[in-house]
Amino acid sequence: MSHDPNCIFCKIVAGQIPSKKAFEDAELLVFHDINPWAPVHVLIIPKVHITTLYDVGPEHDALLGRMLALAPKLMRELGVVNGFRTLINTGDDGRQEVPHLHMHVMGGPRPWSKG
């Protein structure tokens, strides 16, 4: 697997930085955002380092599909039953803060503090 030793999310995957995990398997890690925008706010990340959505290719189709399909399952498990929001920021103009592909999944009673 590709790994960037300077990437904070790669360090979380490697266990070098603690996180509050919501799900983990061989390909994906899901953890609660440290600055949540909603009552439930998790990040779904691939364990392989992919910098942005610009960097995905056909070889990542299944991985992206798994990320998206995991969102409703996790939201139900976390008690979100009235809808949720998914968001992938891409690049500087897309307001991506961490250069590792990640999908925000946010839900819970509104109004949310941001977004």
Backbone torsions as a table, in degrees:
resi	resn	phi	psi	omega
1	MET	NA	144.1	176.1
2	SER	-73.4	141.3	-177.8
3	HIS	-146.3	136.6	175.5
4	ASP	-109.1	113.3	-175.7
5	PRO	-64.6	-14.4	179.4
6	ASN	-98.1	-2.7	-175.9
7	CYS	-87.7	126.8	-179.5
8	ILE	-61.8	-37.9	179.8
9	PHE	-71.2	-35.3	174.6
10	CYS	-63.9	-35.5	177.2
11	LYS	-67.7	-35.9	175.8
12	ILE	-65.9	-44.5	177.9
13	VAL	-58.4	-40.8	-178.0
14	ALA	-76.9	-6.6	-179.8
15	GLY	83.0	9.8	-179.9
16	GLN	-79.0	-23.8	176.5
17	ILE	-125.0	129.2	-178.7
18	PRO	-71.0	153.8	175.3
19	SER	-148.6	159.7	175.0
20	LYS	-93.2	96.6	-174.5
21	LYS	-74.4	141.4	173.8
22	ALA	-110.5	-21.3	-178.0
23	PHE	-168.0	148.0	173.3
24	GLU	-156.6	138.3	169.9
25	ASP	-142.6	-164.5	-174.9
26	ALA	-66.4	-27.3	-174.7
27	GLU	-109.0	-27.7	-171.4
28	LEU	-127.1	151.8	171.4
29	LEU	-131.5	135.7	176.9
30	VAL	-124.2	130.1	178.7
31	PHE	-142.4	158.4	-179.0
32	HIS	-74.0	136.6	179.2
33	ASP	-66.6	139.1	-179.3
34	ILE	-78.1	-15.9	175.3
35	ASN	-127.3	71.1	-172.6
36	PRO	-65.3	143.5	175.2
37	TRP	-96.2	-8.8	-175.8
38	ALA	-145.5	164.7	178.5
39	PRO	-54.3	-36.1	173.4
40	VAL	-122.2	120.3	-177.9
41	HIS	-144.9	106.9	178.9
42	VAL	-118.2	159.2	175.2
43	LEU	-114.9	129.6	174.2
44	ILE	-102.9	120.1	-179.2
45	ILE	-127.1	145.3	170.2
46	PRO	-75.1	146.5	177.7
47	LYS	-71.9	-27.1	174.8
48	VAL	-77.0	141.4	-179.4
49	HIS	-78.5	115.1	171.3
50	ILE	-124.6	122.2	-171.1
51	THR	-66.9	-52.1	-179.1
52	THR	-143.3	173.0	175.7
53	LEU	-63.3	-25.8	174.2
54	TYR	-59.3	-25.5	-173.1
55	ASP	-92.0	2.9	179.0
56	VAL	-85.8	153.1	176.9
57	GLY	-136.7	-174.7	-179.3
58	PRO	-55.4	-27.6	179.3
59	GLU	-68.7	-11.8	179.9
60	HIS	-103.5	3.3	-177.1
61	ASP	-53.7	-49.4	-177.7
62	ALA	-65.0	-40.0	179.7
63	LEU	-62.4	-45.8	178.8
64	LEU	-64.5	-38.8	177.3
65	GLY	-63.1	-40.6	178.2
66	ARG	-64.6	-40.5	179.2
67	MET	-59.6	-47.7	-177.9
68	LEU	-68.4	-40.5	-179.3
69	ALA	-69.7	-25.6	-179.9
70	LEU	-73.1	-28.4	-175.1
71	ALA	-54.8	-54.1	-178.6
72	PRO	-65.4	-34.4	177.9
73	LYS	-61.6	-47.5	-179.6
74	LEU	-65.9	-41.9	-179.4
75	MET	-60.9	-43.1	176.6
76	ARG	-60.2	-45.9	-179.5
77	GLU	-63.1	-30.2	-179.1
78	LEU	-91.1	7.2	173.7
79	GLY	88.8	9.0	178.7
80	VAL	-90.1	112.8	-174.6
81	VAL	-123.6	-4.4	-175.6
82	ASN	-112.7	22.4	177.7
83	GLY	113.8	157.4	179.8
84	PHE	-152.7	170.4	-178.0
85	ARG	-122.6	139.2	172.7
86	THR	-115.6	145.4	-176.2
87	LEU	-151.8	130.8	172.3
88	ILE	-122.5	110.5	174.7
89	ASN	-82.3	138.5	-176.3
90	THR	-131.2	117.4	176.5
91	GLY	73.7	175.4	-177.8
92	ASP	-59.3	-48.0	-179.1
93	ASP	-69.4	-20.9	175.9
94	GLY	-88.6	6.1	177.4
95	ARG	66.3	30.8	175.2
96	GLN	-74.8	120.9	-177.9
97	GLU	-93.7	-33.5	179.8
98	VAL	-111.8	122.0	-177.5
99	PRO	-77.9	62.7	174.4
100	HIS	-150.6	124.0	-178.2
101	LEU	-49.0	129.1	177.1
102	HIS	-154.1	149.2	178.8
103	MET	-116.1	122.7	173.5
104	HIS	-79.6	136.4	173.2
105	VAL	-128.5	117.1	-171.6
106	MET	-128.1	138.2	178.2
107	GLY	-161.6	179.4	-178.8
108	GLY	116.6	175.0	-176.8
109	PRO	-58.6	139.8	175.9
110	ARG	-93.7	160.0	10.7
111	PRO	-85.8	143.8	176.5
112	TRP	-82.8	157.0	-177.9
113	SER	-70.8	-24.8	-179.7
114	LYS	-140.9	174.6	172.8
115	GLY	79.7	NA	NA
